Amino acid sequence: MTPLSAFEARDKARPTGPVFDIAQGTRVRRDRIDTAGVVTLRYRGRLYHIGVGRAYKHMPVLMLVDGVDVRILTEEGEMLRHLTLDPTRNYQAIGNSNVSTMS
């Protein structure tokens, strides 16, 4: 048996946790919600602030970014916020009309 085939025949350690079906071209980012309940995202060279809510302060999150489509999830996979980024606004407030919140 060659070393490569022996290596491939063994069981491998796999990451645990939820499995996300991520489309090709989607950017995955790990971040932490700040004290004010906001995460930041750089898109096309500009920094945007996305409100999530103070109830989630200091919580680690995953951000799935596909162009202007942004999803913010807990590490367990619970959707905190899904929005379409408005490039004309620096701060993406929770109450904007282009926003749907889930909690």
Residue pairs with C-beta under 8 A, 6 or more apart in sequence:
1 9
17 75
17 76
18 76
18 77
20 62
20 64
20 73
20 77
22 28
22 64
23 66
25 66
26 64
26 65
26 66
27 63
27 64
27 65
27 66
28 62
28 63
28 64
28 65
29 41
29 62
29 63
29 65
30 60
30 61
30 62
30 63
31 39
31 40
31 60
31 61
31 62
31 63
32 39
32 58
32 59
32 60
32 61
33 39
33 52
33 56
33 57
33 58
33 59
33 61
34 57
34 58
35 54
35 57
35 58
36 54
36 57
37 51
37 52
37 53
37 54
37 55
37 56
37 57
38 49
38 50
38 51
38 52
39 49
39 50
39 52
39 61
39 63
39 72
40 47
40 48
40 49
40 50
41 47
41 48
41 50
41 63
41 65
41 70
41 85
42 48
43 65
43 68
43 85
43 87
44 87
46 87
46 90
47 90
48 85
48 89
48 90
48 91
48 92
49 90
49 91
49 92
50 70
50 72
50 81
50 83
50 85
50 92
51 91
51 92
51 93
51 94
52 61
52 72
52 80
52 81
52 94
53 80
53 94
53 103
56 80
59 74
60 74
60 75
61 72
61 73
61 74
61 75
61 80
62 72
62 73
62 74
62 75
63 70
63 71
63 72
63 73
64 70
64 71
64 73
65 71
68 84
68 85
68 86
68 87
69 82
69 84
69 85
70 81
70 82
70 83
70 84
70 85
71 79
71 81
71 82
72 79
72 80
72 81
72 82
73 79
73 80
74 80
79 102
80 101
80 102
80 103
81 94
81 99
81 100
81 101
81 102
82 99
82 100
82 101
82 102
83 92
83 96
83 98
83 99
83 100
84 98
84 99
85 92
86 92
86 96
86 98
89 96
92 99
93 99
94 101
